[in-house]
Amino acid sequence: MNTAHPPVLIVGAGPAGLVAALTLLQNGISVRIIDKDPHPRIGQRGAGIWPRSLELYNFLGISEVNNLGTPAPVMRGYKPGTLEVLKDSAMVPHIEPTPAIPFCVPKLMGQQLLDIILRRHLEKFSCFVEMGTELRSFEQSDEGVTAVLAKNNTSETFDTKWIIGADGAKGIVRKQLGLTFLGETRDDTRIVTGDIRMTGVGLDRLVRFGFYMFYEKLLSLRPTDEVGDDGWQFFLFGHELDLAKIAESEKLVFETIALLIPTEISFNKVVWMSDFRANIRMVNKFSEGRVFVAGDAAQYAIFKCFFGLNSGVQDAFNLGWKLALVQKGLADKSLLETYSAERLPVISEMLGVTTSILDKAIASGDASSGRTPILFMLGINCRFSTIVLDEFVTSGKPINAYGVLDEGHLEAGDRAPDAPNMLQVARAEPDATTLFSLYRPWYHTILVFAPSLADATPVLGALEAYDKSVVRSAVVLPSSASVTSVASPADLVLVDQEGHAYSAYLTEAGQTKVFVIRPDGVIGAIVHGTEGVKKYFSNIFVDA
């Protein structure tokens, strides 16, 4: 890893930038990451983390996000002007847990804590965010990018190979690239949100969202211990509130909350606040030459605090492994074109989904209206991608890039399912593992489902031609298999003791079927055998 002169400059140290940095570092690519703010951002900001994002954090080895995040408790509405409960409802839809979906519960974690966790993981690679460092301009050529940086009124010229702009909707990277940011800003839908410290008689800290209303003035409170034992994330909205004015005054925030909650309130302070309007915008493409955009720099979802953070992390994860292979010289630069090609349809459909949810909530007056499991992001796919290969799929089914998960249907381009209690037999002491524990962002995982080790041998032989640092293999045997010898060129030999893997991957016990799992946990290929594997990797690696 070239730490003296990193080949990648990441602009912006929010979750998208930090995940991009960590993905590259785990791939052995050093990075320099800067942020123009002099201090790390405070506040909850985007607190909702959906199951697909939890899976990606798991692949990165960041277990703290799921472990420390809190499930969404009940959402409670009160009768106007009172503390009398009107109704309780779920803020997020419910799905039953299955062996294929280990993270089925969305979690809440403020961005302030999330950033701290991600930075700690970066620091394991001796990578530290350079705060107060701003990108002023850049010029690119066929060989690299020259950036002009500024810190403490001192300019610096920095030569690098690539730039990732994760610097937000108002950042410089997208603007200097000349990318469009088409869409709409809905002035009729505005929110003031932030973190506040206060106590009040009768305020229930076990309630996820308390909705207090007085005519067309509405307040939502969410208890958050990250701010303090008296901490709350607040949302103010309603046509009768002068939200632009309220956002400029801590005193007006106190007065408005006191007006809407009919109880004695003791205010401490506003920790952070900002006002948001409903924005629906996205770029026309995610890159130009050697410069890329991700997260809010590329797309702006309605009330991004619920969805944008998740999409930005997924942008970064899609880009990271591809950029690493190109930088290592293992893949052609054309692989990077699939970043934009795979993410644009997803973001376009995501904006449509979130807009529909907002419209239903406004029309019904119910904030939970229109929320379905599509929000879990488990059905997001790139079946349409030019680099995925499926030898089993039947054509003709319409493709929804931002779809609903259907566990009875699986194609190349879909999220790879998990399976627990897989017995590792090629060990001195047999041990149980999960398929998710195999998937990591620095290599492809080849799953060879086969009746016996002998049936898997031809595919495993073909894999010998590929770099072992970026391709790993596992033979998956049915529970009925008789394993008398574990001598195998595979990295792992697994017995599917309870049939979860064969069920999730829709494979019969007597069938040989090969799944190529990309470093981002997406199924890159579903093929019959050796020729299919070679065909898939011919679109990934040079000289494959």
Secondary structure by P-SEA (a helix, b strand, c coil): cccccccbbbccccaaaaaaaaaaaaacbbbbbbbcccccccccccccccaaaaaaaaaacccccccccccccbbbbbcccccccccccccbbbbbbcccccccbbbbbcaaaaaaaaaaaaaaacccccccbbbccccccccbbbbbbbcccbbbbbbbcbbbccccccccccccccccbbbbbcccbbbbbbbbbbccccccccccbbbbbcccbbbbbbbbccccccccbbbbbccccaaaaaaacaaaaaaaaaaacccbbbbccccccccccbbbbbbccccccccccccccccccccccccaaaaaaaaaaaaaaaaaaaaacccccccccccccccaaaaaaaaaaaaaaaaaaaaacccccccccccccccccccccccccccccccccccccccccccccccccccbbbbcccccccccbbbbbcccccccccbbbbbbbccccccaaaaaaaacccccccbbbbbbbccccccccccccccbbbbcccaaaaaaacccccbbbbbbbccccccccccccaaaaaaaaccccccc
